[in-house]
Amino acid sequence: MNYEIKLTDKRTVAGFHLVGPWEQKVKQGFEQLMLWVDNKQVVTHEWIAVYYDNPEEVPAEKLRCGTVVTVPADFKIPENSEGVILTEIEGGQCATAVARVENYDFSTPWYQFFNVLMKDKDWEMACKPCYEVYLNDGAKDGYWDIEMCVPVRPVTK
């Protein structure tokens, strides 16, 4: 899998923070997010899933994730937006790779990306959340094109 190191900008995001098995919670979170965006007529730029934990170290029932949309920095959460949070995704150096997800198999491209990235001699993963940016509407297309983003830092030698 090919990837590149990019300097990413800070993003202001609004959406839902969830805890539990990602296979269930991310889908649930995006269903909630779509309803909120439609009902409140929120203008969105990007749809993003944020992953806060390592599934090899944290039990599935304690995994944290966020389903969010990017919003302007001065965005105010509309009234009656129960459960919606406003937060930021830090900018900085990220390893990024694009993948196509079919049959809801989001984990395979992530594992492939991590396996390649862990062999990099110049960059190492930073202790910050990873995230995926959706490049299309998978509900309409039957597949998802995603950009996976892993915060990194130079290896100290």
Rosetta blueprint (number, residue, H / E / L):
1 M L
2 N L
3 Y L
4 E E
5 I E
6 K E
7 L E
8 T E
9 D L
10 K L
11 R E
12 T E
13 V E
14 A E
15 G E
16 F E
17 H E
18 L E
19 V E
20 G L
21 P L
22 W H
23 E H
24 Q H
25 K H
26 V H
27 K H
28 Q H
29 G H
30 F H
31 E H
32 Q H
33 L H
34 M H
35 L H
36 W H
37 V H
38 D H
39 N H
40 K H
41 Q L
42 V L
43 V L
44 T L
45 H L
46 E L
47 W E
48 I E
49 A E
50 V E
51 Y E
52 Y L
53 D L
54 N L
55 P L
56 E L
57 E L
58 V L
59 P L
60 A H
61 E H
62 K H
63 L L
64 R E
65 C E
66 G E
67 T E
68 V E
69 V E
70 T E
71 V L
72 P L
73 A L
74 D L
75 F L
76 K L
77 I L
78 P L
79 E L
80 N L
81 S L
82 E L
83 G L
84 V L
85 I E
86 L E
87 T E
88 E E
89 I E
90 E L
91 G L
92 G E
93 Q E
94 C E
95 A E
96 T E
97 A E
98 V E
99 A E
100 R E
101 V E
102 E L
103 N L
104 Y L
105 D L
106 F L
107 S H
108 T H
109 P H
110 W H
111 Y H
112 Q H
113 F H
114 F H
115 N H
116 V H
117 L H
118 M L
119 K L
120 D L
121 K L
122 D L
123 W E
124 E E
125 M E
126 A L
127 C L
128 K L
129 P L
130 C E
131 Y E
132 E E
133 V E
134 Y E
135 L L
136 N L
137 D L
138 G H
139 A H
140 K H
141 D H
142 G L
143 Y L
144 W E
145 D E
146 I E
147 E E
148 M E
149 C E
150 V E
151 P E
152 V E
153 R E
154 P E
155 V L
156 T L
157 K L
